[in-house]
Amino acid sequence: MARTLVEIRSLARGHTRTAIRVLVGIMRSKDATPAARVSAANAILDRGWGKATQPKESSGDGVIEIIHRIERVIVHPDRPDGGNV
């Protein structure tokens, strides 16, 4: 019988303390590879503080402009310039 998402989350959350201890152990282990130590450290920071926000940068390819244009078209679909009503 399939478990519901709530049951699965509950089961997983029951192992939180152990999972954090394992991550801390890997992060502190001299025998772990540097990549494993960094990965464990990042996982701990993400869970404690949330993932870092990524700044929006325009690389000159117009991606930000395209997103802005899509937003304007959705808000004002009858106005090609996206102007205010």
C-alpha positions in Angstrom: 0.0 0.0 0.0 1.4 3.4 -1.0 2.0 5.9 1.7 0.8 9.4 1.5 3.2 12.3 1.1 2.4 13.5 4.6 3.3 10.1 6.0 6.6 10.0 4.0 7.5 13.5 5.2 6.7 12.6 8.8 9.0 9.5 8.5 11.8 11.5 7.0 11.5 14.2 9.5 11.8 11.6 12.3 15.4 11.1 11.1 16.4 14.7 11.0 18.6 14.7 14.1 20.5 11.6 12.8 20.9 13.1 9.3 22.3 16.3 10.7 24.8 14.4 12.8 25.9 12.4 9.8 26.4 15.5 7.8 28.4 17.1 10.6 30.4 14.0 10.9 31.2 14.1 7.1 32.0 17.8 7.3 34.5 17.3 10.1 36.0 14.1 8.8 39.6 14.3 7.8 39.1 11.1 5.7 36.2 12.5 3.7 37.0 14.0 0.3 37.0 17.8 0.2 34.0 17.7 -2.2 32.1 15.5 0.4 33.0 17.9 3.2 31.9 21.0 1.2 28.7 19.2 0.1 27.8 18.3 3.7 28.6 21.9 4.9 26.4 23.3 2.2 23.6 21.0 3.1 23.8 22.0 6.8 23.8 25.7 5.9 20.9 25.3 3.5 18.8 23.6 6.1 19.7 26.1 8.9 19.6 29.3 7.0 17.9 28.6 3.6 19.5 28.6 0.2 21.3 31.8 -0.7 19.5 34.0 -3.2 21.0 34.3 -6.6 21.4 37.9 -7.9 19.8 38.7 -11.2 22.4 39.6 -13.8 22.0 40.4 -17.4 24.7 38.7 -19.5 23.8 40.9 -22.5 21.6 38.2 -24.0 18.4 40.1 -23.1 17.0 37.4 -20.8 16.0 40.0 -18.1 14.4 42.1 -20.8 12.4 39.1 -22.2 11.1 38.2 -18.7 10.1 41.8 -18.2 8.3 41.9 -21.5 6.5 38.6 -20.7 5.3 40.1 -17.4 4.0 43.2 -19.2 2.1 41.1 -21.8 0.5 39.0 -19.1 -0.6 42.1 -17.2 -1.8 44.0 -20.2 -2.4 41.5 -23.0 -4.3 44.1 -25.2 -1.5 46.7 -25.0 1.6 45.6 -27.1 3.7 48.2 -25.3 2.6 46.9 -21.9 1.6 50.4 -20.8 -0.6 51.2 -17.9 -4.4 51.3 -18.3 
